Amino acid sequence: MPIHRSLLRQLLPGLVLPGLIYLVVSRRAPLLIALAAASVVPLLDALFRLARRRPPSAIGLLFLGMTGVSVGLALWLRSPMFILAKGAVVTGGIGLAFAVSAVIRRPLTRTLAITLSSDHHEGRRHLAERWRQPLAHSVFCTLSAGWGVWLLASAAQQGLLAVTLRPGFVLALEPPVQLAATTIGVAASVLYVRRRQRLTPELRLLPVRVGRP
């Protein structure tokens, strides 16, 4: 599915590169410099998108801003905690946004699904119209609420890692833990949508396999 490939393109650089950069830089530089270097991935993503003449995404700009604030505070106050806790703060903020969007009935999961499902404006407009029906809207609200709870729990876990483990262990463990949490969340979301779609075939949120004649 295109949405899966797009999601992997968004996640993999942020999951893999920070640990690799820290591993290389920490051999020759102090701790804070190594952590700051490992935090430049959002900047690299923004530069890559600009080089391809594509505007930075809203999520990318959010991460870039949070990275600048956390690195600046860490270097100013000489505390690596501002960098190590950045992931927990961002995850918690996103989880809160998902939860609030479900409460106010403007689910972020629908916005995210539309954005990732198509690179063309016409395709996104068609999906937005199709998924505006009450049943689809209800499903997306439930997904937003579930993701909100799941991401808030993940943020608490990330914060626990940041305050209990050494910086190198945090950077080594946080990406695979985030990947595992994201994978579980995506799998649970797909299973939920498939179950709803079996009960209500006209929902049409996921592709349906057509058997051979």
Z-matrix of the N, CA and C atoms (Angstrom, degrees):
N
C 1 1.458
C 2 1.512 1 109.31
N 3 1.360 2 118.85 1 138.44
C 4 1.458 3 120.92 2 179.53
C 5 1.514 4 113.11 3 -57.42
N 6 1.341 5 117.85 4 -35.40
C 7 1.463 6 120.13 5 -177.90
C 8 1.524 7 111.25 6 -64.15
N 9 1.343 8 117.36 7 -34.89
C 10 1.461 9 120.44 8 178.80
C 11 1.522 10 110.87 9 -67.66
N 12 1.336 11 116.97 10 -44.07
C 13 1.458 12 120.19 11 178.83
C 14 1.524 13 111.25 12 -63.67
N 15 1.319 14 116.21 13 -41.36
C 16 1.466 15 119.95 14 178.82
C 17 1.522 16 110.96 15 -64.52
N 18 1.331 17 116.33 16 -40.22
C 19 1.463 18 119.80 17 179.13
C 20 1.518 19 111.12 18 -63.99
N 21 1.338 20 117.30 19 -40.93
C 22 1.460 21 120.34 20 178.02
C 23 1.520 22 111.43 21 -64.38
N 24 1.337 23 117.30 22 -40.05
C 25 1.463 24 119.80 23 177.90
C 26 1.513 25 111.24 24 -62.02
N 27 1.331 26 117.51 25 -33.48
C 28 1.452 27 121.03 26 -179.70
C 29 1.532 28 112.00 27 -75.29
N 30 1.337 29 116.94 28 -35.67
C 31 1.459 30 120.64 29 -170.86
C 32 1.525 31 114.39 30 -89.77
N 33 1.329 32 117.63 31 -41.61
C 34 1.460 33 120.23 32 -169.39
C 35 1.533 34 114.82 33 -58.40
N 36 1.351 35 120.12 34 -45.96
C 37 1.472 36 117.84 35 179.48
C 38 1.523 37 112.95 36 -58.20
N 39 1.320 38 116.78 37 -43.51
C 40 1.462 39 119.75 38 -179.85
C 41 1.515 40 113.77 39 -69.48
N 42 1.329 41 117.48 40 -22.07
C 43 1.455 42 120.73 41 -179.97
C 44 1.529 43 112.47 42 -86.82
N 45 1.320 44 117.38 43 -31.36
C 46 1.460 45 121.13 44 -172.26
C 47 1.524 46 112.83 45 -99.54
N 48 1.335 47 117.24 46 -44.47
C 49 1.460 48 120.39 47 -170.62
C 50 1.533 49 115.07 48 -65.94
N 51 1.350 50 121.28 49 -41.53
C 52 1.468 51 118.93 50 -177.18
C 53 1.521 52 113.64 51 -55.65
N 54 1.332 53 117.27 52 -45.89
C 55 1.460 54 119.79 53 179.99
C 56 1.515 55 112.47 54 -64.49
N 57 1.329 56 117.09 55 -40.21
C 58 1.462 57 120.18 56 179.45
C 59 1.524 58 111.02 57 -65.24
N 60 1.334 59 116.79 58 -44.06
C 61 1.472 60 120.25 59 179.53
C 62 1.519 61 110.53 60 -62.75
N 63 1.334 62 117.07 61 -44.37
C 64 1.466 63 120.11 62 178.97
C 65 1.522 64 110.94 63 -61.79
N 66 1.316 65 117.66 64 -41.74
C 67 1.458 66 121.45 65 -178.65
C 68 1.522 67 110.96 66 -60.82
N 69 1.331 68 117.13 67 -39.95
C 70 1.464 69 120.75 68 -178.43
C 71 1.524 70 111.22 69 -75.53
N 72 1.337 71 117.33 70 -48.16
C 73 1.468 72 121.00 71 -173.85
C 74 1.522 73 111.66 72 -71.99
N 75 1.329 74 118.67 73 -34.91
C 76 1.467 75 121.31 74 -176.20
C 77 1.523 76 113.06 75 -64.53
N 78 1.328 77 117.56 76 -17.85
C 79 1.464 78 119.78 77 178.51
C 80 1.517 79 112.53 78 -72.19
N 81 1.340 80 117.03 79 -21.15
C 82 1.458 81 120.00 80 -175.87
C 83 1.523 82 114.09 81 -127.46
N 84 1.326 83 118.20 82 -4.23
C 85 1.466 84 120.98 83 -174.87
C 86 1.524 85 110.34 84 -131.28
N 87 1.347 86 116.87 85 159.38
C 88 1.473 87 120.25 86 176.95
C 89 1.529 88 111.80 87 -62.74
N 90 1.321 89 114.63 88 167.00
C 91 1.457 90 121.34 89 -175.48
C 92 1.527 91 112.37 90 -56.96
N 93 1.342 92 117.35 91 -49.93
C 94 1.450 93 119.97 92 -175.83
C 95 1.526 94 111.76 93 -63.27
N 96 1.317 95 117.18 94 -38.53
C 97 1.467 96 120.50 95 178.81
C 98 1.527 97 110.13 96 -65.86
N 99 1.330 98 116.41 97 -42.05
C 100 1.466 99 119.75 98 178.86
C 101 1.531 100 111.04 99 -63.50
N 102 1.337 101 117.03 100 -41.62
C 103 1.465 102 120.05 101 178.43
C 104 1.528 103 111.23 102 -66.47
N 105 1.337 104 116.10 103 -39.29
C 106 1.461 105 119.37 104 178.30
C 107 1.533 106 110.74 105 -64.28
N 108 1.334 107 116.11 106 -41.00
C 109 1.467 108 119.74 107 178.74
C 110 1.526 109 111.07 108 -64.14
N 111 1.329 110 116.46 109 -38.74
C 112 1.464 111 120.01 110 179.72
C 113 1.524 112 112.53 111 -69.09
N 114 1.343 113 115.94 112 -13.48
C 115 1.466 114 120.14 113 -177.36
C 116 1.522 115 113.20 114 -94.60
N 117 1.334 116 118.05 115 4.18
C 118 1.467 117 120.02 116 -175.04
C 119 1.527 118 112.62 117 -85.33
N 120 1.324 119 117.91 118 1.56
C 121 1.469 120 120.18 119 -176.61
C 122 1.532 121 112.22 120 -57.28
N 123 1.348 122 120.77 121 -43.78
C 124 1.474 123 118.88 122 176.89
C 125 1.526 124 112.85 123 -58.87
N 126 1.358 125 117.02 124 -36.29
C 127 1.455 126 119.74 125 177.28
C 128 1.522 127 111.18 126 -66.39
N 129 1.336 128 116.61 127 -41.28
C 130 1.461 129 120.32 128 177.53
C 131 1.526 130 110.89 129 -62.23
N 132 1.331 131 116.41 130 -39.35
C 133 1.467 132 120.14 131 178.78
C 134 1.526 133 110.85 132 -64.07
N 135 1.353 134 116.57 133 -42.61
C 136 1.460 135 119.88 134 179.44
C 137 1.526 136 111.15 135 -64.29
N 138 1.343 137 117.17 136 -41.84
C 139 1.465 138 120.58 137 178.67
C 140 1.525 139 111.37 138 -65.68
N 141 1.343 140 116.51 139 -37.69
C 142 1.461 141 120.51 140 178.39
C 143 1.520 142 111.16 141 -63.85
N 144 1.325 143 116.60 142 -42.03
C 145 1.456 144 120.22 143 179.29
C 146 1.527 145 111.02 144 -66.46
N 147 1.339 146 116.82 145 -39.88
C 148 1.458 147 119.65 146 178.50
C 149 1.524 148 110.97 147 -66.27
N 150 1.344 149 116.68 148 -36.99
C 151 1.465 150 119.68 149 178.14
C 152 1.525 151 111.08 150 -63.43
N 153 1.320 152 116.93 151 -30.16
C 154 1.474 153 121.39 152 177.71
C 155 1.526 154 111.68 153 -90.90
N 156 1.359 155 115.63 154 10.23
C 157 1.464 156 122.49 155 178.67
C 158 1.520 157 112.02 156 59.99
N 159 1.334 158 114.63 157 39.11
C 160 1.457 159 120.78 158 175.39
C 161 1.512 160 108.53 159 -119.21
N 162 1.327 161 119.41 160 135.04
C 163 1.465 162 120.61 161 -179.22
C 164 1.523 163 111.14 162 -67.66
N 165 1.336 164 117.97 163 145.95
C 166 1.466 165 119.94 164 177.05
C 167 1.525 166 110.89 165 -60.00
N 168 1.333 167 115.65 166 144.15
C 169 1.461 168 120.24 167 178.69
C 170 1.523 169 110.05 168 -73.78
N 171 1.327 170 115.70 169 159.46
C 172 1.466 171 120.10 170 178.31
C 173 1.525 172 110.70 171 -62.95
N 174 1.345 173 116.49 172 -39.29
C 175 1.465 174 119.96 173 178.07
C 176 1.524 175 110.43 174 -65.05
N 177 1.344 176 116.11 175 -41.33
C 178 1.462 177 119.61 176 178.44
C 179 1.515 178 112.33 177 -61.91
N 180 1.333 179 116.70 178 -40.66
C 181 1.467 180 120.27 179 178.50
C 182 1.531 181 110.97 180 -67.06
N 183 1.336 182 116.15 181 -36.23
C 184 1.469 183 119.63 182 176.76
C 185 1.522 184 110.56 183 -61.90
N 186 1.339 185 116.85 184 -48.21
C 187 1.454 186 120.40 185 179.47
C 188 1.526 187 110.95 186 -64.22
N 189 1.325 188 117.28 187 -37.59
C 190 1.458 189 120.69 188 179.41
C 191 1.520 190 110.91 189 -63.72
N 192 1.337 191 116.28 190 -43.77
C 193 1.462 192 119.41 191 178.11
C 194 1.522 193 112.52 192 -64.53
N 195 1.330 194 116.78 193 -44.58
C 196 1.461 195 120.53 194 178.10
C 197 1.520 196 111.37 195 -62.63
N 198 1.326 197 116.37 196 -37.59
C 199 1.464 198 119.88 197 179.14
C 200 1.512 199 110.60 198 -64.98
N 201 1.336 200 116.80 199 -44.83
C 202 1.465 201 119.70 200 179.15
C 203 1.521 202 112.35 201 -59.97
N 204 1.336 203 116.20 202 -43.23
C 205 1.467 204 120.03 203 179.71
C 206 1.527 205 110.98 204 -65.30
N 207 1.334 206 117.00 205 -46.37
C 208 1.467 207 120.31 206 -176.54
C 209 1.526 208 111.68 207 -66.36
N 210 1.336 209 117.46 208 -42.41
C 211 1.465 210 120.13 209 179.51
C 212 1.521 211 110.28 210 -67.29
N 213 1.329 212 116.71 211 -41.84
C 214 1.462 213 119.61 212 178.78
C 215 1.523 214 112.21 213 -60.77
N 216 1.333 215 117.12 214 -45.48
C 217 1.468 216 120.34 215 178.61
C 218 1.525 217 111.70 216 -65.48
N 219 1.340 218 115.97 217 -39.40
C 220 1.468 219 119.43 218 -179.46
C 221 1.526 220 111.51 219 -63.58
N 222 1.331 221 117.28 220 -43.54
C 223 1.464 222 120.57 221 -179.76
C 224 1.525 223 111.42 222 -72.09
N 225 1.322 224 116.43 223 -34.58
C 226 1.463 225 120.00 224 -179.07
C 227 1.524 226 111.60 225 -71.77
N 228 1.320 227 116.50 226 -44.58
C 229 1.464 228 121.13 227 -176.48
C 230 1.529 229 113.09 228 -96.75
N 231 1.324 230 116.31 229 1.58
C 232 1.467 231 121.86 230 177.87
C 233 1.527 232 111.93 231 56.66
N 234 1.322 233 116.35 232 43.54
C 235 1.460 234 120.96 233 179.88
C 236 1.524 235 109.42 234 -131.78
N 237 1.342 236 117.81 235 119.40
C 238 1.467 237 120.06 236 178.90
C 239 1.526 238 113.35 237 -70.75
N 240 1.335 239 117.43 238 -12.24
C 241 1.458 240 120.36 239 -176.05
C 242 1.524 241 112.01 240 -62.02
N 243 1.343 242 117.12 241 -30.86
C 244 1.460 243 119.30 242 -179.61
C 245 1.529 244 111.06 243 -64.52
N 246 1.332 245 116.76 244 -32.54
C 247 1.462 246 120.25 245 177.49
C 248 1.520 247 110.80 246 -81.30
N 249 1.322 248 116.51 247 -42.47
C 250 1.462 249 120.38 248 -176.33
C 251 1.529 250 112.03 249 -66.89
N 252 1.330 251 116.28 250 -32.61
C 253 1.470 252 119.93 251 -178.16
C 254 1.523 253 112.49 252 -88.20
N 255 1.344 254 117.36 253 -2.88
C 256 1.469 255 119.99 254 -177.50
C 257 1.527 256 111.15 255 -59.01
N 258 1.332 257 117.12 256 -43.46
C 259 1.458 258 120.38 257 -178.70
C 260 1.515 259 111.93 258 -60.06
N 261 1.333 260 116.73 259 -41.75
C 262 1.462 261 120.17 260 179.40
C 263 1.518 262 111.13 261 -65.33
N 264 1.330 263 116.59 262 -40.41
C 265 1.469 264 120.44 263 -179.65
C 266 1.525 265 110.57 264 -65.51
N 267 1.341 266 116.39 265 -45.63
C 268 1.466 267 119.95 266 -179.28
C 269 1.532 268 110.81 267 -65.32
N 270 1.339 269 116.51 268 -45.20
C 271 1.468 270 119.77 269 179.65
C 272 1.525 271 110.75 270 -61.61
N 273 1.334 272 116.45 271 -43.03
C 274 1.453 273 119.57 272 178.24
C 275 1.515 274 112.37 273 -63.72
N 276 1.347 275 116.82 274 -40.14
C 277 1.461 276 119.81 275 178.31
C 278 1.519 277 112.31 276 -64.28
N 279 1.340 278 116.28 277 -41.63
C 280 1.464 279 119.63 278 178.49
C 281 1.525 280 110.49 279 -67.05
N 282 1.346 281 116.57 280 -41.54
C 283 1.459 282 119.45 281 177.38
C 284 1.517 283 112.04 282 -60.58
N 285 1.338 284 116.56 283 -40.49
C 286 1.461 285 120.14 284 177.76
C 287 1.521 286 110.86 285 -64.94
N 288 1.334 287 116.59 286 -39.31
C 289 1.468 288 120.03 287 178.63
C 290 1.528 289 110.94 288 -63.34
N 291 1.343 290 117.29 289 -42.40
C 292 1.468 291 120.12 290 177.13
C 293 1.524 292 111.01 291 -61.35
N 294 1.342 293 116.08 292 -44.74
C 295 1.460 294 119.35 293 -178.65
C 296 1.527 295 111.47 294 -63.52
N 297 1.330 296 117.07 295 -44.31
C 298 1.465 297 120.49 296 179.40
C 299 1.527 298 110.86 297 -64.07
N 300 1.352 299 116.45 298 -39.76
C 301 1.466 300 119.24 299 179.86
C 302 1.526 301 111.31 300 -62.45
N 303 1.332 302 116.99 301 -33.47
C 304 1.468 303 119.81 302 176.93
C 305 1.524 304 110.74 303 -69.90
N 306 1.327 305 116.54 304 -39.36
C 307 1.458 306 120.39 305 -178.16
C 308 1.528 307 110.85 306 -66.02
N 309 1.334 308 117.33 307 -41.41
C 310 1.461 309 120.53 308 -177.63
C 311 1.536 310 112.13 309 -87.63
N 312 1.358 311 116.12 310 4.47
C 313 1.466 312 122.54 311 175.75
C 314 1.528 313 113.14 312 65.21
N 315 1.328 314 116.62 313 33.54
C 316 1.472 315 122.03 314 173.06
C 317 1.534 316 107.17 315 -126.74
N 318 1.336 317 117.58 316 71.85
C 319 1.472 318 121.46 317 -166.96
C 320 1.534 319 113.44 318 -64.23
N 321 1.314 320 114.85 319 127.82
C 322 1.462 321 120.15 320 176.90
C 323 1.525 322 111.70 321 -69.00
N 324 1.325 323 117.33 322 -24.82
C 325 1.461 324 118.95 323 179.48
C 326 1.523 325 110.97 324 -62.36
N 327 1.316 326 118.18 325 -35.76
C 328 1.466 327 120.10 326 177.77
C 329 1.531 328 110.26 327 -67.13
N 330 1.326 329 116.66 328 -44.22
C 331 1.466 330 120.47 329 178.18
C 332 1.521 331 110.66 330 -60.15
N 333 1.333 332 116.11 331 -44.31
C 334 1.461 333 120.25 332 -179.81
C 335 1.520 334 111.42 333 -65.88
N 336 1.325 335 117.07 334 -42.56
C 337 1.463 336 120.56 335 179.99
C 338 1.523 337 111.23 336 -63.35
N 339 1.320 338 117.48 337 -40.72
C 340 1.466 339 120.99 338 179.09
C 341 1.522 340 110.50 339 -65.32
N 342 1.327 341 116.67 340 -42.78
C 343 1.467 342 121.07 341 -178.44
C 344 1.517 343 111.52 342 -64.69
N 345 1.338 344 117.24 343 -42.00
C 346 1.460 345 120.91 344 -176.48
C 347 1.523 346 113.15 345 -81.21
N 348 1.317 347 117.55 346 -18.62
C 349 1.461 348 120.24 347 -173.97
C 350 1.519 349 112.96 348 -80.89
N 351 1.320 350 118.30 349 -21.57
C 352 1.459 351 119.88 350 -176.05
C 353 1.521 352 109.99 351 -151.58
N 354 1.337 353 115.58 352 143.20
C 355 1.461 354 121.41 353 175.21
C 356 1.525 355 112.26 354 -93.19
N 357 1.328 356 116.84 355 -2.47
C 358 1.458 357 121.32 356 -174.98
C 359 1.522 358 110.38 357 -111.49
N 360 1.326 359 115.04 358 141.00
C 361 1.470 360 120.07 359 -177.84
C 362 1.518 361 111.71 360 -60.49
N 363 1.324 362 116.95 361 -40.82
C 364 1.465 363 120.04 362 -177.83
C 365 1.532 364 111.02 363 -64.48
N 366 1.341 365 116.26 364 -40.51
C 367 1.460 366 119.41 365 177.90
C 368 1.518 367 112.04 366 -64.90
N 369 1.330 368 116.67 367 -41.52
C 370 1.470 369 119.66 368 178.02
C 371 1.528 370 111.42 369 -65.49
N 372 1.335 371 116.96 370 -38.19
C 373 1.462 372 119.99 371 178.99
C 374 1.530 373 110.99 372 -64.74
N 375 1.327 374 116.07 373 -40.23
C 376 1.470 375 120.02 374 179.20
C 377 1.529 376 110.74 375 -63.73
N 378 1.335 377 116.47 376 -43.19
C 379 1.467 378 119.36 377 178.92
C 380 1.523 379 111.19 378 -65.53
N 381 1.319 380 116.81 379 -40.70
C 382 1.468 381 119.81 380 179.85
C 383 1.522 382 110.96 381 -60.44
N 384 1.324 383 117.09 382 -40.33
C 385 1.460 384 119.99 383 178.48
C 386 1.522 385 111.39 384 -68.17
N 387 1.332 386 116.79 385 -40.55
C 388 1.459 387 120.43 386 -177.81
C 389 1.518 388 111.76 387 -69.56
N 390 1.333 389 116.38 388 -36.00
C 391 1.460 390 120.47 389 -176.53
C 392 1.522 391 113.30 390 -92.16
N 393 1.330 392 116.91 391 11.16
C 394 1.463 393 120.03 392 177.76
C 395 1.525 394 111.26 393 -86.71
N 396 1.329 395 118.08 394 -9.97
C 397 1.456 396 120.67 395 -179.43
C 398 1.532 397 110.06 396 -62.84
N 399 1.349 398 118.03 397 151.40
C 400 1.474 399 121.14 398 -173.41
C 401 1.519 400 114.46 399 -56.32
N 402 1.334 401 118.20 400 -39.71
C 403 1.457 402 119.73 401 -177.84
C 404 1.527 403 111.17 402 -66.08
N 405 1.329 404 117.34 403 -45.79
C 406 1.463 405 120.58 404 177.82
C 407 1.519 406 110.52 405 -63.78
N 408 1.332 407 116.46 406 -39.82
C 409 1.463 408 120.48 407 178.88
C 410 1.523 409 110.80 408 -60.50
N 411 1.329 410 117.18 409 -41.42
C 412 1.460 411 121.32 410 178.69
C 413 1.528 412 111.66 411 -63.53
N 414 1.334 413 116.23 412 -40.53
C 415 1.460 414 120.22 413 178.53
C 416 1.527 415 110.65 414 -63.68
N 417 1.319 416 117.04 415 -44.39
C 418 1.455 417 120.32 416 179.95
C 419 1.529 418 111.64 417 -65.42
N 420 1.318 419 117.49 418 -34.95
C 421 1.473 420 120.08 419 176.44
C 422 1.527 421 110.97 420 -64.58
N 423 1.332 422 115.93 421 -42.35
C 424 1.464 423 119.52 422 177.39
C 425 1.524 424 110.93 423 -62.93
N 426 1.328 425 116.74 424 -42.21
C 427 1.462 426 120.34 425 177.63
C 428 1.525 427 111.11 426 -62.14
N 429 1.315 428 117.74 427 -41.37
C 430 1.466 429 120.84 428 179.57
C 431 1.526 430 111.09 429 -63.36
N 432 1.337 431 116.04 430 -41.99
C 433 1.466 432 119.20 431 178.03
C 434 1.523 433 111.04 432 -63.56
N 435 1.343 434 116.41 433 -43.76
C 436 1.457 435 119.56 434 178.84
C 437 1.514 436 112.68 435 -62.83
N 438 1.346 437 116.48 436 -44.15
C 439 1.462 438 119.67 437 178.33
C 440 1.525 439 111.21 438 -65.24
N 441 1.331 440 117.13 439 -34.95
C 442 1.458 441 119.08 440 177.89
C 443 1.521 442 112.03 441 -60.84
N 444 1.334 443 116.07 442 -47.74
C 445 1.473 444 120.67 443 179.09
C 446 1.529 445 110.52 444 -63.81
N 447 1.339 446 116.18 445 -44.04
C 448 1.461 447 120.48 446 -177.44
C 449 1.531 448 112.01 447 -64.36
N 450 1.331 449 117.13 448 -42.41
C 451 1.460 450 120.70 449 -179.11
C 452 1.524 451 111.74 450 -71.06
N 453 1.310 452 118.25 451 -34.78
C 454 1.465 453 119.94 452 175.83
C 455 1.519 454 110.84 453 -65.11
N 456 1.336 455 116.78 454 -39.53
C 457 1.462 456 120.10 455 175.65
C 458 1.528 457 110.73 456 -65.35
N 459 1.338 458 117.49 457 -39.90
C 460 1.459 459 121.19 458 177.82
C 461 1.524 460 111.14 459 -64.49
N 462 1.342 461 116.92 460 -37.41
C 463 1.460 462 120.54 461 177.95
C 464 1.524 463 111.25 462 -63.19
N 465 1.332 464 116.79 463 -40.35
C 466 1.465 465 119.83 464 177.51
C 467 1.526 466 110.84 465 -62.95
N 468 1.324 467 116.49 466 -39.93
C 469 1.461 468 120.58 467 178.14
C 470 1.536 469 111.12 468 -65.82
N 471 1.336 470 117.33 469 -42.07
C 472 1.458 471 120.70 470 177.98
C 473 1.525 472 111.18 471 -63.26
N 474 1.316 473 117.11 472 -41.01
C 475 1.462 474 120.25 473 177.53
C 476 1.515 475 111.81 474 -62.60
N 477 1.338 476 116.68 475 -38.27
C 478 1.459 477 120.42 476 177.83
C 479 1.525 478 110.95 477 -63.76
N 480 1.331 479 117.20 478 -41.24
C 481 1.462 480 120.45 479 176.41
C 482 1.521 481 111.26 480 -61.13
N 483 1.339 482 116.28 481 -42.42
C 484 1.464 483 120.58 482 -175.59
C 485 1.518 484 112.32 483 -64.27
N 486 1.325 485 117.88 484 -34.06
C 487 1.466 486 119.92 485 -175.65
C 488 1.523 487 113.23 486 -94.23
N 489 1.327 488 117.92 487 -9.90
C 490 1.473 489 119.07 488 -175.99
C 491 1.525 490 113.92 489 -113.15
N 492 1.324 491 118.73 490 -20.33
C 493 1.460 492 120.75 491 -175.64
C 494 1.523 493 111.29 492 -113.49
N 495 1.326 494 115.26 493 162.13
C 496 1.460 495 120.51 494 175.49
C 497 1.529 496 109.78 495 -69.60
N 498 1.368 497 115.93 496 154.16
C 499 1.473 498 119.15 497 -177.17
C 500 1.523 499 114.02 498 -53.53
N 501 1.339 500 117.19 499 -42.43
C 502 1.457 501 119.32 500 -179.99
C 503 1.517 502 112.40 501 -61.45
N 504 1.327 503 116.27 502 -40.71
C 505 1.468 504 119.95 503 178.60
C 506 1.530 505 110.97 504 -67.98
N 507 1.342 506 116.74 505 -36.14
C 508 1.469 507 119.89 506 179.29
C 509 1.521 508 110.26 507 -62.50
N 510 1.341 509 116.32 508 -47.06
C 511 1.466 510 119.52 509 -179.79
C 512 1.525 511 112.10 510 -68.27
N 513 1.323 512 116.76 511 -28.82
C 514 1.466 513 119.86 512 179.08
C 515 1.521 514 112.03 513 -77.58
N 516 1.329 515 117.29 514 -36.04
C 517 1.462 516 120.89 515 -175.00
C 518 1.517 517 113.40 516 -91.27
N 519 1.331 518 117.38 517 -32.55
C 520 1.459 519 119.42 518 -173.96
C 521 1.526 520 113.20 519 -60.81
N 522 1.350 521 120.39 520 -45.58
C 523 1.473 522 118.87 521 -179.81
C 524 1.525 523 114.23 522 -59.66
N 525 1.362 524 119.79 523 -50.09
C 526 1.469 525 116.97 524 179.22
C 527 1.523 526 113.09 525 -65.91
N 528 1.336 527 117.62 526 -32.19
C 529 1.464 528 119.44 527 177.24
C 530 1.525 529 110.20 528 -67.11
N 531 1.349 530 116.38 529 -41.78
C 532 1.461 531 120.09 530 176.36
C 533 1.524 532 111.36 531 -62.26
N 534 1.338 533 115.55 532 -42.65
C 535 1.465 534 119.83 533 179.55
C 536 1.524 535 110.85 534 -62.20
N 537 1.339 536 115.80 535 -43.56
C 538 1.462 537 119.59 536 179.05
C 539 1.529 538 110.95 537 -63.08
N 540 1.343 539 116.27 538 -43.47
C 541 1.467 540 119.52 539 179.85
C 542 1.520 541 111.10 540 -64.46
N 543 1.341 542 116.88 541 -40.83
C 544 1.458 543 120.50 542 179.24
C 545 1.524 544 110.77 543 -66.10
N 546 1.338 545 116.12 544 -41.28
C 547 1.462 546 120.16 545 179.65
C 548 1.525 547 111.39 546 -62.76
N 549 1.327 548 115.81 547 -43.19
C 550 1.467 549 119.97 548 178.02
C 551 1.522 550 110.12 549 -62.79
N 552 1.335 551 116.37 550 -43.60
C 553 1.455 552 119.50 551 179.72
C 554 1.514 553 112.67 552 -62.93
N 555 1.341 554 116.89 553 -43.61
C 556 1.462 555 120.52 554 179.27
C 557 1.527 556 110.48 555 -64.82
N 558 1.351 557 116.64 556 -44.27
C 559 1.462 558 120.11 557 -179.76
C 560 1.532 559 110.91 558 -61.72
N 561 1.329 560 116.51 559 -44.08
C 562 1.461 561 119.41 560 178.84
C 563 1.532 562 111.05 561 -63.48
N 564 1.332 563 116.86 562 -38.39
C 565 1.458 564 120.61 563 179.47
C 566 1.527 565 111.09 564 -65.11
N 567 1.339 566 116.52 565 -43.97
C 568 1.466 567 120.32 566 -179.72
C 569 1.527 568 110.62 567 -64.84
N 570 1.340 569 117.21 568 -42.32
C 571 1.465 570 120.06 569 178.84
C 572 1.527 571 111.23 570 -62.46
N 573 1.333 572 115.50 571 -41.03
C 574 1.472 573 119.14 572 178.72
C 575 1.523 574 111.13 573 -63.46
N 576 1.352 575 116.14 574 -45.39
C 577 1.470 576 119.62 575 -178.41
C 578 1.527 577 110.38 576 -66.43
N 579 1.334 578 117.07 577 -39.87
C 580 1.467 579 119.51 578 178.56
C 581 1.526 580 110.89 579 -62.00
N 582 1.323 581 116.44 580 -40.74
C 583 1.467 582 119.67 581 179.51
C 584 1.523 583 110.11 582 -64.00
N 585 1.331 584 117.53 583 -44.77
C 586 1.456 585 120.27 584 178.38
C 587 1.521 586 111.01 585 -64.61
N 588 1.330 587 116.26 586 -35.80
C 589 1.459 588 119.76 587 -178.52
C 590 1.520 589 111.58 588 -71.46
N 591 1.350 590 117.59 589 -32.85
C 592 1.465 591 119.92 590 175.51
C 593 1.524 592 110.50 591 -65.61
N 594 1.336 593 115.92 592 -37.93
C 595 1.462 594 119.67 593 179.71
C 596 1.521 595 111.56 594 -73.72
N 597 1.348 596 115.66 595 -32.11
C 598 1.463 597 120.72 596 -178.59
C 599 1.517 598 108.87 597 -133.42
N 600 1.332 599 119.19 598 85.53
C 601 1.469 600 121.89 599 -173.95
C 602 1.523 601 114.28 600 -57.65
N 603 1.340 602 118.21 601 -28.79
C 604 1.456 603 119.53 602 -178.21
C 605 1.534 604 112.75 603 -71.69
N 606 1.327 605 117.57 604 -4.56
C 607 1.464 606 120.73 605 -179.99
C 608 1.530 607 111.38 606 -60.94
N 609 1.336 608 118.21 607 -47.44
C 610 1.464 609 124.85 608 172.01
C 611 1.526 610 112.86 609 54.57
N 612 1.322 611 116.95 610 51.36
C 613 1.462 612 120.69 611 173.65
C 614 1.520 613 111.44 612 -92.93
N 615 1.329 614 116.92 613 -27.82
C 616 1.459 615 122.04 614 178.58
C 617 1.518 616 109.25 615 -121.09
N 618 1.347 617 116.95 616 151.09
C 619 1.475 618 119.22 617 176.30
C 620 1.520 619 110.51 618 -61.84
N 621 1.293 620 116.29 619 145.65
C 622 1.467 621 122.19 620 177.55
C 623 1.512 622 108.83 621 -110.38
N 624 1.348 623 116.66 622 127.31
C 625 1.459 624 120.34 623 177.89
C 626 1.522 625 110.61 624 -69.36
N 627 1.284 626 114.09 625 135.91
C 628 1.470 627 119.70 626 178.54
C 629 1.517 628 108.44 627 -104.21
N 630 1.333 629 116.99 628 123.71
C 631 1.468 630 120.12 629 -177.75
C 632 1.517 631 112.13 630 -69.12
N 633 1.322 632 115.48 631 152.97
C 634 1.452 633 119.97 632 178.94
C 635 1.531 634 110.02 633 -72.62
N 636 1.316 635 117.22 634 143.62
C 637 1.464 636 119.50 635 179.63
C 638 1.513 637 111.00 636 -68.99
